[in-house]
Amino acid sequence: MTVAEEILIIKLGALGDLFQAEGAIHDIRLRHPDARITLLTGPAYRRLMERCPWIDRIETDPRAPRWRLDKMLDLRHRLRSVPFAMVYDLQNVARTAFYRRWFLPRTPWSGTAPGCSHPHRAPNPKRIPSLERLAGQLADADVPVVHTPAPDLGWVAEDVSGILADADVVAPYVVLLPGSSARLPQKRWPGYAALAERLIARGVEVVTVPGPEELDLCRTIPGKTLTAGRWLNFTQLAGVLAGARLVIGNDSGPTHLAAHLGRPTVALFGSHMAARLTGIDRPWVTCVEVPDLAGLTVDRVERIVADHLDGE
């Protein structure tokens, strides 16, 4: 019996970065069609990525401090227990370079880790837009680039007709995504409540979909808040976004998800990150970039949103 080739892909997070890597993961699958592909990712993303059609197996990395030798030894044992023929490090940070050096030093490795067998040769790769960076890395590893420039997350979405019906949400509806990482409050635009009031006055059905860190925030925004009793998981969120007339959000994982589902999206960016570096800049996405989101007026966002709605 022939033993399948074992391939490891490393993409730990954050959520938006994981979504952007979907096309690259697809291309790696096409390069190794008969392999068993393992994804090493964060525990929060296990259930989501178990749905990914390009992945066979999930390993999780809680990203424990390196002084937690018990955690480091456990991860090393799990990785060394599989005879990986190739590692595609799509995270490319100091942590994963540490893993190459101390966990899998003799395994062929694609990425930016010092001494790896298939180095990504681009100078200053972190200054390259994310999808271009992923494409360049795969090309350097002799992986044909087909899907990397255009991630397709249609497989993420589940049927949410019951959730929408329970909340009396009637299509067409607009989704507001007012949250972002709690560690980066400067990425949150403060105008969503006022924008929701104006949209509702226009007769628009407005929906918010909070994560666990955004429940209180969404309760302050007019419209209907979808929680399904607690909060929606990633696949339910994708189902809501996939049916949206328009999505307005900050630079956050859910906003990137909407963009890669092909939904018309207005993405609001402050100075934390340039939109062109994130992979969200698609033909159906309008990126609004300002030095400080606190200074972005509701009037300006409303005009952009109105142009989308009136142009349908």
Disulfide bonds with the S-S distance in Angstrom:
none
